[in-house]
Amino acid sequence: MVKFAKQLEAQLVQEWRSAYCDYKLLKKDIKAVKESKTKSPQVPDKWQTVPLSPMTPMFSGPVSVSMAPARQVTRRLSQMQESFKTVVSVTGQAADALKSKTSSKFKPNKDLISVKKVESDGGSEVYTTQFNENFVSADATTRIFFARLDSEFNKVNKFYMGKEKEFLEQYQKLKEQVGALQEIRKELANPQPQLKDDSNSGNAHSYRPQTIAEAVEEAQKRRTNMLTKVKSLPTLDVLKEGNIGEVKLESDSDNYIRGRGAVTSRPAHPEAIPPEPEPAATSIEMSELESGRNAGASSRPDGSDSTKPHMRLNLPKSTPSTTIKSLTQSLLEDLQKQGISRHGSSDSLRGGENQFAVNKKNVGIAEKMLQTAFTEYYRGLTLLKAYSSLNMVAFAKIVKKFDKTSRYRTLPIYIKAVEHAHFNTSEKVIKLIQKTETLVAKTFAKDNHSKARFLLRPAEKKSSHIVTFFLGLFTGGSLALLTVYSTLLNSVLPRYIAPVDESAAPSPEPAGGPESIYLKTIFPLFSVSALIIIHMIMYGFNVYYCRKWKINYAFMFDFKQGTELRHREILMAGTVLMTILLAAMTGHVALHSVTDSPYVDFIPLGVFMILVILLFFPLNFFYLSSRKFLLICFIHLALAPLYKVVLPDFFLGDQLTSQVPMMRNFQYLVCYFTSSYFKTSNADGCTLNSTFRGFVYFISLLPYWWRFLQCLRRYFEEHDFHQFQNAGKYLSAMVAVGIRIQQSRSTAVVWTVLLVLSSIFATAFQIYWDLVVDWGVLRRTSKNKWLRDNLIMPRSKYIYFLAMISNVILRLAWVQSITRFRFGQMDLFVADFFFASLEVIRRGIWNFFRLENEHLNNVGKYRATKTVPLPFENPISQDYN
């Protein structure tokens, strides 16, 4: 039977962990109660059938005392004396209780403890446990247990009430969004002509402004008309507290707004004090837009309810098109406000399609956004419902465990208070679930509730044993092929026959022999695919440890529920591709030992093309949804900063900064085959090519440039200075990489000095950012010295220090580019691949602790559901308040 502590750990919402009943801490308190009773028992063990409170009107006498050694006689006599006193006291209490009861049913818990509910100033419920007269002898550990139990009880109840209120507010917002969507659907189905000139028309308010500038202009027109009427009004006398007060309606907008509410033929209420005036422009615009919205009710031909606030489309600026449209729209609105349009007014700009234009495409986007919002909202409701049930069981279990240890019976009393608490009795969440299903069925499923529940509850992905079988199969196959390949390198590589182009002039034999030709020309080609596959395997281990330590990576990466890959599937894909790669490398070496055909060198190109084809394969094969997600992230990264920056995008950018050697080898692969250097195994043809040498800068700096642009966009959007500092980190890395490339091509000492200085600065900056910002460690004031307060692995703190040391050491890999260090007789190209693999491994370690820190940030803010932007907004509340 699984212990409840493990069940609670497996079922709780990780982001709400601190809001759950702290079951483990309460168990420690119960252990302290047990130890306290063992050291100074209130009732000896042989009298345990006699209760401390009058629960059961019976007791058993003392057991017979056997012959004991002389050294135990004194102790046993004192125990018997204390036992006798306890029996007399307890039986007397039991007799009194029996005499006072007229019924045969005995209610013992009434005289033990009582749980009182007190309403706090904020309206929340606060429960406290009070010890009654018969329980005043409770020791300190018992009182500590109940004090902590009350604290956990109130914490759970308060959190539930806060979340319930939050979900109620979200439901009202979603309901308004659905109302706006239905209204726009009606307008698209029955389009009405818009009136541009409403100054002399009775249907003045049937025209609906689409932009802020248009709304302002309409308000100014109505203001002018009303102020003209106001000037002709006489001065009115209003009775104020028995005195005659004079209210003058002037042309000033503030006085108009203030006086409009005071004009009446009845005496004003003594407490009716006029509010403080607001700025003139804001007051007029708000009042006119409100009056315009109400006055337009009678002029609408469709008879819709005009008392609802007008909502407009506000699609998120997360794509290049919406970003450009938003910038253009903001510029046009500025021109309209300043009155410097081409024709002297904003009419020439009105009516054009903009980001907020109502058309089928934008409405379709709005519908998808609302469906996603409802899915996340519904998921939050189900999590809150499970939160209530799980905590209810936790309180029942822990109080029962206390009763079992202390021999008291407090469970009926305390659990009655828990059962009547708000988090257990409130039915608002259940009603919200039903209302949400009904609303989604009516809006998106044509009143089909089964389809609505399917939309709100995406099916979870089921694991398969076939995946585990193939993972083991291809893991063993790749290890076997690695052994075969290592053996062939020692036996067959000396007989390696390089391709020869018979039509070209004979070239001199390389100094290093056949081994040098292979390692210089072919090994970098295979390393492109090898580094990608190693990175994939490291990501599989990241997912494994995230699942092991309950890190919600699927939520952070915004994976659609039921489509995220698990560690077995990722590792299986990696081992399958690694098996293909090692088989290709083994076959290539074997073939070149018997033939000099240049077309054998197409084998590494074929392996790379397999990776490309699998990535872009359009059919539903080999995890289509995950491949599509990866491609979308690549597009967002490549078009930075036009796309809104989210965690998957900048996380992918960080991965590519560790794959710069792979990208440079990919450049070599393209040059090697497009320039036909494979026919003569001429690797120097690419490295000496001026075009190739120029593109090395572009390829090496591109990942850092992408991240630099992403940080700048986040800085301008979020106004977070940390993002500006992060951009400086990538800028320093670009400078160091550029100088490193130049130093490898020049023998001047100045480049070596610049390389050392720039690399030291960039490396120190990166190490600081990795440890302090990305991982959140090195906190001197933390309760976990030099780490952070919250840790996923609190019992294995040494792992954090090992990770920090390894990160610092592997960050210094750039020293190898200066010293050209290699182990023993290792070839220089093999050494480059080795250090590139170490950087990929370092990135894999960095990934886990980066995701851990992000997860703990979500836990600290109780973010268990995604914040989905809503497609509609009220221009009055958003732009004028």
DASULCOR-V276853 format. One record per pair of residues at least 6 apart in sequence whose C-alpha atoms are under 7 Angstrom apart, sorted by sequence separation. I is the first residue (numbers start at 1). J is the second residue. D is the distance in Angstrom with one decimal. If there is no record, write none. Layout:
I;J;D  I;J;D
This chain:
119;125;5.1  120;126;6.6  198;204;4.4  209;215;5.2  238;244;6.1  239;245;6.0  249;255;6.5  250;256;6.5  317;323;4.9  335;341;6.0  339;345;5.9  403;409;5.4  419;425;6.9  441;447;4.5  445;451;6.1  672;678;6.0  677;683;7.0  686;692;6.3  687;693;6.6  715;721;6.5  771;777;5.7  772;778;6.1  780;786;5.2  782;788;5.3  783;789;5.6  822;828;6.8  118;125;6.1  119;126;6.2  237;244;6.5  238;245;5.3  249;256;5.9  403;410;6.5  441;448;5.4  445;452;5.8  546;553;6.8  636;643;5.7  771;778;6.9  779;786;4.9  782;789;5.3  117;125;6.5  118;126;5.2  237;245;5.9  238;246;6.2  297;305;6.7  441;449;5.3  677;685;6.8  715;723;5.2  743;751;5.2  778;786;4.2  779;787;5.4  50;59;4.9  117;126;5.7  118;127;6.3  237;246;4.9  297;306;4.7  336;345;7.0  714;723;6.4  715;724;5.8  743;752;6.1  777;786;6.4  778;787;5.0  779;788;5.8  822;831;5.8  49;59;5.9  50;60;7.0  117;127;4.5  236;246;6.4  237;247;6.4  249;259;6.3  296;306;6.6  336;346;5.3  554;564;6.6  777;787;4.3  49;60;6.5  116;127;5.6  117;128;6.7  236;247;5.9  400;411;5.9  438;449;6.8  441;452;4.9  712;723;6.8  777;788;5.2  115;127;6.5  116;128;5.4  195;207;5.5  235;247;6.5  236;248;6.8  247;259;6.7  294;306;5.9  399;411;5.7  437;449;6.7  440;452;5.8  588;600;6.7  615;627;5.9  637;649;6.0  711;723;5.2  712;724;6.3  739;751;6.9  776;788;6.5  115;128;5.6  116;129;6.4  194;207;5.5  235;248;5.1  293;306;6.4  294;307;5.7  636;649;6.6  711;724;6.5  115;129;4.5  235;249;6.5  672;686;6.6  47;62;6.8  114;129;5.8  115;130;6.2  437;452;6.1  588;603;6.8  633;648;6.7  671;686;6.1  711;726;6.5  712;727;6.5  740;755;5.8  46;62;6.6  113;129;6.8  114;130;5.3  258;274;6.8  437;453;6.5  633;649;5.3  637;653;6.7  711;727;5.3  739;755;5.7  46;63;7.0  113;130;5.7  114;131;6.6  129;146;6.8  497;514;6.9  5;23;6.9  113;131;4.7  496;514;5.4  668;686;6.8  112;131;6.5  113;132;5.4  230;249;6.9  231;250;6.4  258;277;6.9  396;415;6.3  584;603;6.5  708;727;4.8  736;755;6.4  112;132;5.5  231;251;6.0  494;514;6.0  111;132;6.1  129;150;6.9  230;251;6.7  493;514;7.0  494;515;6.3  112;134;6.1  128;150;5.9  493;515;6.1  708;730;5.8  736;758;5.1  813;835;6.8  111;134;6.3  112;135;5.5  127;150;6.4  254;277;6.2  543;566;6.7  544;567;5.1  707;730;7.0  708;731;6.8  736;759;5.3  227;251;5.9  543;567;5.3  329;354;6.8  254;280;5.6  541;567;6.6  581;607;6.4  704;730;5.6  736;762;6.8  127;154;6.4  240;267;6.9  253;280;5.8  540;567;4.8  126;154;5.9  239;267;5.0  240;268;6.1  238;267;6.6  239;268;6.2  241;270;5.8  325;354;6.7  326;355;6.5  733;762;5.5  810;839;6.6  240;270;6.8  325;355;5.8  540;570;5.2  704;734;6.3  732;762;5.4  253;284;6.8  540;571;5.3  664;696;6.8  810;842;6.6  322;355;6.5  701;734;5.8  729;762;6.9  124;158;6.6  537;571;5.6  388;423;6.0  664;699;6.5  807;842;6.3  388;424;6.2  663;699;6.6  664;700;6.8  729;765;6.3  57;94;5.6  537;574;5.5  729;766;6.7  52;90;6.7  536;574;5.9  44;83;6.6  54;93;6.4  43;83;6.9  54;94;5.0  660;700;5.7  533;574;5.8  697;738;6.6  767;808;6.4  314;356;5.9  54;97;6.9  313;356;4.9  312;356;6.9  385;429;6.9  533;577;6.9  533;578;6.5  657;703;5.3  656;703;5.8  657;704;6.2  381;429;6.4  763;811;6.7  653;703;6.3  381;433;6.7  55;108;4.4  653;706;7.0  54;108;5.8  653;707;6.0  378;433;6.7  650;707;6.7  53;112;7.0  223;284;6.9  563;625;6.7  645;710;6.3  219;285;5.4  222;288;6.9  640;706;6.2  638;706;6.9  641;709;5.6  216;285;6.6  219;288;5.5  637;706;6.5  640;709;6.1  641;710;5.5  645;714;6.7  219;289;6.3  640;710;6.0  641;713;6.0  775;849;5.7  775;850;5.3  774;850;5.5  601;678;6.8  776;853;6.5  378;456;6.4  526;604;5.5  775;853;5.6  525;604;6.0  529;608;5.8  598;678;6.2  53;134;6.9  375;456;4.8  598;679;5.0  205;292;5.6  205;293;6.9  205;295;6.4  206;296;5.4  557;647;6.4  205;296;4.5  557;648;5.4  206;299;6.1  206;300;6.2  497;592;5.5  203;299;5.2  493;589;6.9  496;592;5.6  497;593;5.8  500;596;6.6  478;575;6.8  496;593;4.8  499;596;4.6  495;593;5.5  497;595;6.6  498;596;5.7  499;597;5.6  497;596;5.4  499;598;4.7  468;568;6.5  471;571;6.8  475;575;5.6  478;578;6.3  482;582;6.4  460;561;6.7  461;562;4.6  467;568;6.7  471;572;4.5  474;575;5.6  478;579;4.6  481;582;5.9  485;586;5.2  492;593;6.3  460;562;4.4  461;563;6.7  467;569;6.4  470;572;6.6  474;576;5.7  477;579;6.4  481;583;6.4  458;561;6.3  459;562;5.9  458;562;6.7  471;575;6.9  478;582;6.8  467;572;6.9  474;579;6.5  33;141;5.2  32;141;6.3  33;142;6.1  30;145;6.9  29;145;5.6  26;145;6.9  213;333;5.5  213;336;6.2  213;337;6.1  22;152;6.9  21;152;5.5  180;311;6.0  531;662;6.5  528;662;5.2  21;156;6.7  19;155;6.7  20;156;6.2  19;156;6.1  528;665;6.0  528;666;6.1  19;159;6.7  525;665;6.6  524;665;5.9  525;669;5.8  521;681;6.3  521;683;5.3  520;683;6.7  661;836;6.4  501;679;5.7  500;679;6.4  501;680;5.6  499;679;6.0  500;680;5.2  499;680;5.5  658;839;6.1  499;681;6.2  658;840;6.1  498;681;6.6  658;843;6.8  549;792;6.7  161;423;6.9  160;423;5.8  157;422;6.5  164;429;6.9  157;423;5.4  114;413;6.9  115;414;6.6  109;409;6.6  109;410;6.4  551;852;6.6  115;417;6.6  542;844;6.8  538;841;6.8  552;855;6.8  109;413;6.5  551;855;6.2  535;840;6.0  539;844;6.5  527;833;7.0  531;837;6.5  538;844;5.5  542;848;5.7  520;829;6.6  519;829;6.5  323;642;6.5  320;642;4.7  319;642;6.2  320;643;5.8  319;643;4.7  318;643;4.9  319;644;6.8  318;644;4.4  317;644;6.9  21;391;6.1  20;391;6.6  23;394;6.9  34;405;6.2  30;402;6.0  34;406;6.9  21;394;6.8  380;865;6.1  376;865;6.0  376;866;6.4  373;868;5.5  370;870;6.6  369;870;6.6  369;871;6.6  366;871;5.2  14;550;6.9  315;871;5.4  314;871;5.2  313;871;5.7  314;872;5.3  313;872;4.6  314;873;6.3  312;872;5.3  313;873;6.6  311;872;5.8  312;873;5.5  311;873;5.3  312;874;6.4  311;874;4.7  312;875;6.9  310;874;6.3  311;875;6.9  309;874;6.9  286;876;7.0  282;880;6.8  177;872;6.2  15;858;6.0  16;859;6.1  15;859;3.9  14;859;6.8  16;862;5.4  15;862;5.1  15;863;5.9  15;864;5.3
